[in-house]
Amino acid sequence: QVQLVESGGGLVQPGGSLRLSCVVSGDIFRFYAMNWYRQAPRKQREWVAGINSSGTTAYADSVKGRFTISRDNAKNTVYLQMNSLKPEDTAAYYCKAQIGGIDYWGQGTQVTVSS
C-alpha cells in the first residue's frame, strides 16, 4: 500500500511563505506524477499544481507566479513552496501520486493565512 504523508502546514500572515512536503512510500516514486490539491471549507477540492516524472510543471492560474512545485526523487518527496500567501489560500492541502490510472492520496495538511 502506497502511503503519502504531508507536512509543513500552519498559520502564516498574509504575504508570508510556507513550504509543504509530501513523502511517498515505496521504490517507484520517480515514476509517479505528483500533484497538490486544496480544499477550503464548504468548497470543492481544487487542483493547485502538478509535476510529472520528467519534471514538467503546471499550475492553477490562482497560484501561478506565487507557488512552486518541485520533487526530490532521492528523498521520495514532492514540495510546494508557497510565497505571497493570501487569505484565500487558506485550505487543507493534499498531495496525490498518480501512476497507471491509479491515484494515491495523503491525509492533508492545514494552511491558514490570517493576520
QUIWO-V744946 format. One line per field, one symbol per residue. ss: DSSP state (a for helix, b for strand, c for the rest). psi: psi as a letter, one per 20 degrees, with the letter a starting at -180 (. if undefined). burial: # if it has 16 or more other C-alpha atoms within 10 Angstrom, else .. Layout:
ss = ???
psi = ???
burial = ???
This chain:
ss = cccbbbbccbbbcccccbbbbbbbccccaaacbbbbbbbccccccbbbbbbcccccbbbcccccccbbbbbbaaacbbbbbbccccaaacbbbbbbbbbccbbbbcccbbbbbcc
psi = ppppoqrirapqqpiaqqoqqopprajkhiiqppqprqoqpjrqpqpgqqpaiijpqqqqhiipihqpqrqohhjlpqqoporlqqhiiprppqqppppkjpppqaiqppppoq.
burial = ...######..#.#..########....##.#########......######....#.#...#...#####.#..#####.##.##..##########.....###.#######.
